[in-house]
Amino acid sequence: MSARALRSRPSRPASPGAGEAGFALPLVLFFGALLALLLLPQADSRRAALDEAAALMDRVRTDAALEGAIHREIADLLATGAEDRLVAGTWAEETVGETRVRVRSIDLSGRVDLNRAPAPLLARLLEGVDGRPGAAARARA
């Protein structure tokens, strides 16, 4: 063998991935974009759920304000004995928290279905109209 042939080293085997230089970056970018596309609908649905929760919170707050205003108006009517305001059906403005509510009290005693009302309700209704206890017994006689 020649001296040159002895001095030359055998060629190294190719390292794994030597021909794939620059392949990792596009692969990472592709999976990053795929992940973003998969998570985008979830972010949108979460935003919709938050909007829905905010609307529900407003509805609950309004319902609570209405309920509080009604109870406050009933307490005011019972405390002052303002039957003239009850009959007239005037509006009363109440502020419950940050919500302003208008409440109108209307006398419903004339709106009882006499054919379907239970006997105790009819007795109280007759006593309320007559103004004396025992009006139901006198009406039966």
C-alpha positions, 0 to 999 in steps of 0.5 A: 500500500502506498503511504498516502493510502495509509495516512488517509483516514476512513471517512466518518459515518454520517451523523444522524440528522446531518442531512436534515439541517433546518428541519426542526424550526419549521416543525416547531413552527408548524406545531405552534400554529396547530396548537394556536388553532386548536386553542383559539375556539376554546378562548372564544368559548371562554369569552362567550361564557364570561359574557353570559355570566356577566349578563346573568349577574346583571339579571340576578342583580336586577331581580334582587333589586325588584324583590327588595323594592317590592318588600320595602314598599309592602313594609312602607304600606303596612307601617303607614297604613296608606290605603289611599295610595294602595287604591290609587295605584301610585308609583313609588321610586325605590333605590336598592343598591345602585339600581333605581326601581319604580314600584306600583301598589294596586289593590287586588281584592277585587280580582279574586276568582270567586268560583275558585278561591278557597273558603278562608280567602273568601271569608277574609275578603268579605271581612275586608269589604264589610270591615267587621269580623264574622262577615262570612257567617252573616253572608251565608245566613 
